[in-house]
């Protein structure tokens, strides 16, 4: 199945692994690449040394095409972005920030840039800044999805930009891929679905939770890490939503973030405080959220941790290998398209 995205990125199937912290690690990224998709390595919670090591590990595991991301809102993101540029990562994905300098540097060595956006304003800005494609994230998505559902957001942004769009939020199978193509997207990015695969490092309890939960069992709130995001409904998420933020506890948790990212804790705190009270409060929530994310995804503590989970979890019923998941997604999409008699336009050969 060829689209503008497969041609642009040099991949066989228009399926991407979303860059999820603690989940999109070298083994999972490599598996997606080997199966013909594009995996996005998540660097948001990595130090400089860990980022370089992860890139080295990934290149040892596979020669397939891959990407790596930077969440410009996170502490240390610009530092990691410069590492991706130095290492000439073939595809760089950025979000939550202005990426013109990333696009310029990546294009200088022949790489491609994908911006993740949730609004028209950010989509148009990313196109002006030189992004080659967009991941458009709808309200259904795990983590930081937008306020508008994919069914409406994707075609609206497709109509507003000239660069290809990858749909994210609400996609887990071939029916979703076919639907995304019908909406004008050139491919899909999946997070929750890839989280529950054999190669995913997510804890077994997180994978089992995604199988057991229905489409109704998530919540969308800014109270976990300071930005609106979607998580599995649980006692821990309810506590985040209804209890006042404990600033002293958040300050202590920020020590773990500083250690994780290789920063001086006093320097990190000073930088946050100097950024203004609104941003300092948001960063305090992020400090609490980081600890909870790791507990829920990696440690499997669903009582105290939180698990980013998209509404599409209600369509997840097993834990396949990545290769099997991608193969059946592509096969199902082709069947759906053939059954509906939906032909691709001349620019989108099947």
Secondary structure, 3 states (H helix, E strand, C coil): CCCHHHHHHCCCCCEEECCCCCCCCHHHHHHHHHCCCEEEEECCCCCHHHHHHHHHHHHHHCCCCCEEEEECCCCCHHHHHHHHHHCCCCEEEEECCCCHHHHHHHHHCCCEEEEEECCHHHHHHHHHCCCCEEEEECCCCCECCCCCCHHHHHHHHHHHCCCEEEEECCCCCHHHHHHHHHCCCCEEEECHHHHCECCCCCCHHHHHHHHHCCCCCEEEECCCCCCCEEEECCHHHHHHHHCCCCHHHHHHHHHHHHHHHCCCHHHHHHHHHHCCHHHHHHHHHHHHHHHHHHHHHCCCCCCCCCCECCHHHHHCCCCECHHHHHHHHHHHHHHHHHHHCCCCCCCCCC
